[in-house]
Amino acid sequence: MPQIDYRTVRQISGPLLFVEKVRDAAYNELVEITMENGEKRTGQVLDTSNGLAVVQVFGPTSGMDITGTKVKFLGSTARVSVSDEMLGRIFNGLGEPIDHLQPIVSKEKIEIVGDAINPYSREEPSEFIETGISTIDGMNTLVRGQKLPIFSSAGLPHNRLAAQIARQAKVPGSQDGFAVVFGAMGITSEEANYFISEFTKTDAISRSVLFLNLSSDPSMERIILPKVALTTAEYLAYERGMHILVILTDMTNYCEALREISSAREEVPGRRGFPGYMYTDLSTIYERAGKIRGRNGSITQIPILTMPGDDITNPIPDLTGYITEGQIVLSRDLQRKGLYPPVDVLPSLSRLMNQGIGKGRTRDDHRGVADQIYSAYANGKDLRSLSAIVGEEALGANDRKYLKFADLFESKYVNQGFYEDRNIEATLNLGWDLLSTLPESDMKRVKSEQIAKYGKWKKE
C-alpha cells in the first residue's frame, strides 16, 4: 500500500501533533514529519482512535504549523542499530552518535520497546556484583540480575556515585565480559561533560556505552532514552553473553517528561499531576532487568532518582520502591558532615542480598557482620539523640561505646574516597575492626566460630 502524506494536522500541543482522518495507524508506528520549509523530523504514534492519531515528535515542534506540515506513517516501529562497536561510544537519547565518530552500521536493528521476560524463563539472581563501595557491598549487596535504585535529593553527589560505580563495578571470579550501559536524562551540559571526562580519563569508557540527553534537548528524548539504552543492554547481554550493569539517571526527569506529555494530551492527572499509568510505564523499564535460563548474560539495573522536596513518599520513589528490589538512600545529614558517599544504611535495603552473599560468593561471615553492624549503628544513633537531651555524661560506659561506634562507622566505613575501590574482603575486615570496639559479649548476631576466626578482640 502506498504511503500517504497527511495534511490534516488539527492541533500542535507541546511535543504532540494531532492528525485527523488517518487510516490504519498503529500504536508505536514511526512517522515522518515534513515541515513547510522541507525540514524533516521523526515521530511516533502515541495513541490512535476513530481516525485521530496522536503523534509524539522526536525533537522540537517549533517552526511547525497546522497548514504547512505533512505527516507520513511509515508502517514500522522505532528500532536501534546495535553492535559490539557501541562499546566506547557516546550517543544521544535517540541512539545517534554525538562523539563525532561514524554512525553504527549493523545488520541488527532491534525494536526499542522490547519484550517482557517470561516469568517462567527468569533465573533467580544469585551472583555478587562488587561496586567497591562498603555501604553497598557490605550492607546492601547488589546481586547480578537485580534492580536496585538509588534514592537521592537535589544537591547530593549521586552523579559522582554513579560515575564511581560505573568505573569500579565487576563480577568477582567471572570470566564473562562485563560492561556498563549508562543513560543520563535531562542533565546539564556541565554534568554531561563531567560524565564524559570521568569515563574517559579512567578508561571506563572502553567497556561502557553512554547515552546522554541534555536538559536543552527535547523532552521526548527523555522518554526514548531508557528504552534505547535497555535495548542495547539486552543485545550485549543475551546475544553477546555479557554481564551488563545499566545505570539510569535521573528517573525523576523521565517522570517529569511523562507528566508533560500527559498534560499535553489533556489526560486526567493522578497523584501530584503525574499520569495514572506511571506505575505501568516505570515497570516496563525496571522489569527489563534480570537473568534468563539458558543464557550466559544478565542485566542489572541501578536507576537513580532525586526525590522532589526530599520526600520519599513522592509518587516517583514510592512507585519505584514497589517495582524494584530495595533501595540505596542518600542522606543530606551525612553530606553536611562532609562524608562521601552519604549512604544512610538504616533506611536502605537490598531484598536479594542473601542470594548473593555467603560462602563461595563473598565470605561466610558476611550476613552476620552486616546484621551486627546494623544493630550497633541503630543503637548508637538512638543514643546520639538521647545524649543531645541528657548529655553524654549521663550515659553508661557501655552506651558511650555504642555512641563512639556510630561516629566511627560513619567516618571509617561510610566515608571513603572517590577513587577508593574497597574489595569485599577489605570491607568485611573493616567491619570486624569497628565491632572490636564493642564488648565481645554483645556479639549476638555472629557465630562464635566466626568471632574466633575473624574477630579482633584481644585474648586474655
LOROZA-177712 format. One record per residue: residue in one letter; x, y, z of N, C-alpha, C in turn. Coordinates in steps of 0.2 Angstrom, whole numbers, plus 5000, padded with zeros to 4 digits. Atoms other than C-alpha are relative to their C-alpha. Example, Ala and Ser with C-alpha at 12.3 -4.5 7.8 and 13.67 -1.06 7.14 Angstrom:
! residues 2
a500449945000506249785039500450065000 s499649944999506849955036499650055003 
//
This chain:
! residues 460
m500449945000500050005000500450065000 p499649945000500750174995499950045007 q500149954994501150295010499750064998 i500449945001500050445011500350065004 d499849934996500650625016499350035002 y500649974997499350685028500150085001 r499949934999499050875028499450025005 t500649994996497650855041500250015008 v499849994993498650915057499550055003 r500549964997497250985068500350045006 q499849964994498251045083500849985001 i499450014998500051065089500150025007 s500049984993500251055108500649975003 g499450024997501951045116500449954995 p499750045005502850895108499649954996 l500550045003501250825101499750034994 l500449985006500450835084499349955000 f500750045001498550785082499850004993 v500150015007498250715065499349974999 e500750025002496450695058500049954994 k500250045006495750565046500549964998 v499450055002497150445047499749935000 r500250075001496850265041500649955002 d499650064998497650115050500750025003 a499449984996498950205061500049955005 a499950054995499650085073500450035006 y499749984994500250115091500849994999 n499350005001502150155091500350004993 e499750005007502250165072500450074999 l499649945002503550285066499750054995 v500449955005503050445057500650054998 e499549955003504050565046499650064999 i500449945000503550745048500450054996 t499649965005504050865034499750075001 m500249934999503951055038499950044994 e500149965006503451195026500750014996 n499449985003505251235023500449944998 g499650065002505751055019500349965005 e499650034995506551015035499649945003 k500350064998506150835041500149985008 r499950034993505850765059499649945001 t500350074999505350595066499650015006 g500550004995503950555077499849935001 q500250074999503050405084499250015003 v500750004998501150365086499949985008 l500150014993500650385104499349975002 d500750024999498850355103499650004993 t500449995006497550325089499349975001 s500750024999495650315089499650044996 n500549975004494250345077500350054995 g499749965005495450415064500550065002 l499649954998496350535075500649975003 a499350034998498250495078500350065004 v499649964996499250575092500749984999 v499350025001501050585087500550045004 q499549974996502450625098500750014996 v499549985005503850715089500750005004 f499350004998505750675092500450064999 g499649945001506350845093499550065001 p500449944998505651025095499450014994 t500649985004503951075087500050074997 s499949935002504551255084500150004993 g499950005007504351305066499449974997 m500650045003502851185063499450045000 d500749975000501151255058499549954998 i500650045002499451175055500049994993 t500150005007499351215037500649974996 g499550015005501051185030500449935002 t499750064997501551025040499749934997 k500350065003501450855031500349945004 v499850064995501450685041499949944996 k500050075004501850515033500149955005 f500050064995501550355043500449944996 l499550045003503050235039499849925001 g500250075000502250065044500549965004 s499650044996503650015056500150045007 t499949974993504150045074500750025001 a499449974999505650135081500549945002 r499550055000507250025080500750045001 v499449974999509050055085500549954998 s499450045002510649985077500449985006 v499650024994511649885089500649964998 s499350035002513449815088500450005006 d499450004995514949775099500450064999 e499649935001515649935092499750065004 m500349944996514450035103500450015006 l499649994994515650005117500650054999 g499549955001516750155120499750064996 r500349955004515450265111499550045004 i500549954997514350415116499450024995 f500649995004512550435109499550055004 n500549964997511150555112499449955002 g500550044998509450495118499649964995 l500350035005508850435101500549944997 g499550055002510450325099500450024994 e499549975005511350445087500650025003 p499349994997513250465089500050085001 i499849934999513750635097500750015002 d499349994998515550595099500550014994 h499649985006516050645081500349944996 l499850065003516350465076499549984995 q500450035005515550365062499349975003 p500650034997513750305065500149925000 i500050074999513450125070499749974994 v500350045006513250015054500049935002 s500150074997512449845059499449984996 k500550035003511349725051499449995006 e500450014994510549705069499650075001 k500449944998509149835071499449975004 i500550034995508049795086499550065002 e500549954997506449875092500150025007 i499849974993506749985107499549995005 v500550024995505049935115500249945004 g499850064996505749765120499549965002 d500550054998504849605125500149995008 a500050014993504449575143500349935001 i499750074998505449425151499549965002 n500550054997504349275153500249985007 p499950024993504249245172500349935001 y499850075000504549055169500750004998 s499350005002506149095160500550045004 r499649974996506849205173500449965005 e499550034995508349145183500150045006 e500049974994508449185201500750045000 p499349964999509849325204500449975005 s499650034995511249255213500750035001 e499349985000513049315209500150075003 f499849934997513849465219500350044995 i499749945004514249625210500450045005 e499649964996515649715218500150074997 t499949935002515549905217500650045003 g499449964997517049945228499850055006 i500249954995515950045240499749965006 s500250044994515749975258499350005001 t500750004998514050035261499549964996 i500450045005513349945246500249935001 d499850075000514449795246499949965006 g500050034994514449765264499349995003 m500650004996512749815270499449994995 n500650005005511549825254500349974993 t499750035006512349705242499650004994 l500350015007512049715223500149934998 v500050065003511649555215499950004993 r500050005008511849515196499249984998 g500750015003510049525188499550045005 q500449964996509449645202499850074997 k500149935002508649815200500050045007 l499949974993509249925215500150074999 p500049935001508850105214500450045005 i499749954996509750255222499550065001 f500449954998508650375231500450065002 s499649954999509450545231499650065001 s500349935000509050735233500450054996 a499749945004509450895224500650025004 g499449984997511250945228500449945003 l499650054998511850775234500449974994 p499550025005513350685225499849944996 h500150065003512350555216500349994993 n499750005007513150595199500749975002 r499450034999514850565207500049925002 l500150074998514250405215499949954994 a500250045006513550345198500749994996 a499450005003515250385190500549955003 q499650054996516150285204499849934999 i500350075001515050135202500249984993 a499850025007515250135183500749984999 r499250025001517150135185500249945004 q499750064995517350005199499649944999 a500450065000515949885196500349944996 k499850065003516349705192499749945003 v500350064997515849525195500649965002 p499450034998517249445205500049934998 g499950075002517949275198499749984994 s500350025007516949285182500450024994 q499649995006517749265166499650034994 d500549975005516249335156500250075000 g499949935001516349505149499550045004 f500449954996515749655160500050064997 a500049945003515149815153499450045003 v500549954997514149975158499650034995 v500449955004512750055149499750055004 f500149944996512550225156499550054996 g500449955003511050335152499850065005 a500149944996510850515158499450044997 m500649965002509150615156499950065003 g500249934998508850795157500650035004 i499449974997510650835163500250074997 t499749945003511551005161500649984996 s499450015004512951025149500749995004 e499450014995514151035164500049935003 e500050074997513550865171500249954994 a499850045006513750795153500850004999 n499349995001515550855152500349965006 y499750044995515850785169500049924999 f500150075001515250615165500549984994 i499550015006516250615148500750005003 s499349994998517850675157500149945005 e499950054995517650545171500149934997 f500050075003517350395160500650004995 t499450005004518750455148500749995003 k499350004997520150485160500249945004 t499950064997519950325169499949944996 d500050055005519750225153499449955001 a500650044999518050165160499650004993 i500449995006517350225143500149944995 s499950055005518150075134499649945001 r500550054999516949955142499350035002 s500649974998515450075143499750034993 v500449965005514050145131499750055004 l500449954996513450315136499550034995 f500549965003511850395131499850065004 l500149944996511650575136499550044997 n500549965002510150685135500050075004 l499949944996510350865140499450045001 s500749974998509050975148499850054995 s500249965006509051085132499849964995 d500250045005508650935122499249995001 p500750014999506850895118499849955005 s500250054995505850805132499949934998 m500250075003505350665120500649965000 e499450045000507150615120500149965007 r500050034993507050585139499649945000 i500450055000505650465136500349944996 i499750055004506550365122500749975003 l499450024998508250365130500149935004 p499950064997508050225143499849944996 k500150055004507250115130500549984995 v499450015005508650135118500649975004 a499450034996509950105132499949935002 l500150074998509049945138500049954994 t500050045006508849885120500849984999 t499350015001510749905118500349955006 a499850054995511049815135499749934999 e500250075001509949665130500349974995 y499650035006510949645114500649985003 l499450024998512549645123500049945005 a500150054995511849535137499849934997 y500350065002510849405128500349974993 e499750025006511649405111500849995000 r499350005000513449435116500349965007 g499850034994513449345133500350045006 m499649954996514049495143499650015007 h500449984994513549545161500050084999 i500149935001512849725159499750035006 l500249964994512649855173499750064996 v500349945003511349985167499950055006 i500149944995511450155177499650054996 l500549955003509950275173500050065005 t500049944996510050455180499750054995 d500350004994508950545183499349984999 m500750025002507250455183499550055002 t500449944999506450605190499950044994 n500149965006506750695174499649964995 y500450055004506050545165499250015001 c500750004998504450555175499750074999 e500249935001504350745173499850014992 a500250005007504350715154499449974999 l500750035000502950595156499450045002 r500549954998501950725165499950054995 e500149955005502250855152499649974994 i500450035006501650735138499349995002 s500750014998500150685148499650065001 s500349945000499750865151499850034993 a500149985006499850905133499449964997 r500650055003498650755129499450025004 e500649984996497450835142499749945004 e500350064996497350675152499950025007 v500149994993496650665169500649995004 p499450024996498050685181499949965006 g500050044994498450575195500450035006 r499649974994499550605211500550054998 r499549955002500550765210500050024993 g500049995007499950785192500349954996 f499750055004500850635186499549954997 p500650045003499850515174499949945004 g500250064996498950375182500449934998 y499650065002499950245171500750015001 m499349994999501650305178500349935003 y499850064997501750145188500249954994 t499950055006501550035172500650024996 d499449985005502750145162500649995003 l499350014997504150135175500149925000 s499950075000503849945176500349974994 t499850025006504149925158500850014999 i499249995000505949995161500349965005 y499750044994506349915178500049934999 e500150075001505749745173500449974994 r499650025005506949735159500749985002 a499450034997508249685171499949935002 g500150074998508649505175500549954997 k499650055003509449345170499549954997 i500450055003508649215158500349935000 r499750075000508849025159500349994994 g499750025006510048955147500450054996 r499549945003510949125143500550025005 n499549984995512549175150499950075002 g500049934998512249365150499550025005 s500549984995511249465163500050084999 i500049935000510649645165499850025007 t500149974993510749735182499950074999 q500249935000509949905185500250035006 i499949964994510450045196499750074997 p500349945002509150185192500150055006 i499849954995509550345201499450064999 l500549955000508150475206500150055005 t499949954995508150635215499350015003 m500750004997506650645227499850085001 p500249934999505750815225499850025007 g500149984993505750905241500349955006 d499750054996506750765249499549955003 d500650044998505050675250500049934998 i500050075002505250485250499349974998 t500750025002503350475248499850034994 n500249985007503350565232499849954995 p500250055004502550465218500649964997 i499450035004504250435209500349955004 p499750054996505150355223499649955003 d500550054997503550275230499949954995 l500150055005503150185214500649964998 t499450035001504950145211500149955005 g499950054994505050055228499649944999 y500550065001503549945223500349954995 i499850045006504349885207500749975001 t499350035000506249865212500149965006 e499850054994507149755225500450045005 g499649964995507649885238500150074998 q499849935002508450055238500650025004 i499449974997510050145242499850075002 v500249944999509650305251500650055002 l499549964998510750455252499850055005 s500249964994510750575267500350074999 r499849935000510850765267500450015007 d499649994993511450755286500749974999 l499450025001512850645281500550044996 q499649965005513350755267500350065004 r499849944996513350905279500649995004 k499450024996514650815289500649994996 g499550015004515750805274500249934998 l499950075002515550615271499849994993 y500150035007515650535254500149935000 p500749995002514650435249499550015006 p500549994994513250495261499549955000 v500550065000512350325261499849995007 d500350024994511150305275499849935000 v500250075001511150125278499449985004 l500650024996509750115290499350004996 p500650015004508350155278500149974993 s499950035006509250075264499949925000 l500250075000508849895259500249974993 s500050055006509349755246499749945002 r500450064999508049625246500349944998 l499750065003509049505236500749995003 m499350014997510649525247500249935002 n499950064997510549355255500249954994 q499950045006510549275237500750014997 g499449995003512249345233500650005004 i499550004995513249335249500149935003 g499850074996514049195260500549974997 k499550045002515249065257500049984993 g500050015008515849045239499850054996 r500249945003515149215235500450065002 t499649954997515849335247500449975005 r499650034994516349265264499449985005 d500550034995515449155277499750055005 d500249964994515349295290499650064997 h500349945003514549425278499350025003 r500749984997512749415284500050025007 g499949994993513249405302500350075002 v499649944999514449555301499550064999 a500449945002513149665292499450015005 d500549994995511749625305500350035006 q499849974994512849665319500250075000 i499849935001513449825312499350045000 y500649975000511649875308499750015007 s500250004993511149835326500450055004 a499549954996512649935334499950074997 y500049935003512450085322499350035002 a500749984999510550095325500050025008 n500049994993510850085344500450075001 g499649944999512250225343499650064998 k500449955002511050335333499550025005 d500549994995509750315346500350045006 l499749974994510950355360500350074998 r499849945002511550505350499550055001 s500649954999509850585350499950015008 l500149994993509750545369500550045003 s499549964997511350625373500050074999 a500149935001510850785365499550035005 i500549974995509450795378500350005007 v499750014993510350725394500750015001 g499349995000512150755389500449935000 e499650075000513450615386500249985006 e499750024993514050615404499549965004 a500550044997512350545409499949934997 l500050075003512650385398500549965004 g499650054997513350225405500749994996 a499350025003515150165400499849964993 n500150045006514450035388499650044994 d500349965005513250165380500450054996 r499549955003514650285377500449964994 k499650045005515550145367499649994994 y500450015006514050125355499950074997 l500049935002513950315354500750024995 k499349995004515850315348499949964994 f500050055006515450165337499650044994 a500449965005514150275327500450054997 d499549955003515450405324500549974996 l499550035004516750285319499849974994 f500350035006515650195307499950054995 e500149955005515250355298500650024997 s499449975003516950415297500549954997 k499650055003517850255293499749954995 y500450055004516550135285499650044994 v500449965005515350255276500550044996 n499649955003516650385272500649964996 q499550025003517850335258500150044994 g499849965005518750415244499749994993 f500350015007518050445226500449954996 y499650055004519550335219500249945004 e499850064995519550215234499549944998 d500350065002519050045227500149945006 r500050054994518749935243499749934997 n500250075001518649745239499649985006 i500550024995517349645249500449975006 e499650024994518749575260500250055004 a499849944996519349745265499450035004 t500649984996517549795269499849965006 l500250054994517149645280500650015005 n499549994995518849665289499950075003 l500249944997518449845292499450005005 g500550014996516849795299500249975007 w499850044993517649675312500550055004 d499749944996518849825316499650045004 l500549954996517449935321499649965005 l500450044995516449795330500549995006 s499650014994518049765341500050055005 t500149954995517749925349499549995005 l500550014996516249855357500149935004 p499950064996516149715370499949944996 e500150065004516349545363499449965002 s500650034997514949485374499350024997 d500649975003513749595364499949984993 m500050025006514149505348499549944999 k500550065000512449405347499849984993 r500250015007512249415328500549964995 v499550045003513849325323500249945003 k499950074997514349145326500650005004 s499450004996515649105339500649984996 e499450025004516749015326500250064996 q499849945005516749175315500350055005 i499649954995517249285331500749975001 a499350024999518649165333500450004994 k499650005006519149165315500250074998 y499949935003518949355311500050055005 g500049954995518749445327500650035002 k499449964998519949575333500150015007 w499949994993519749565352500649965002 k499450024997521249535362499849945005 k500150064996521349365370500350015007 e499749994993521649365389500449945002 
//
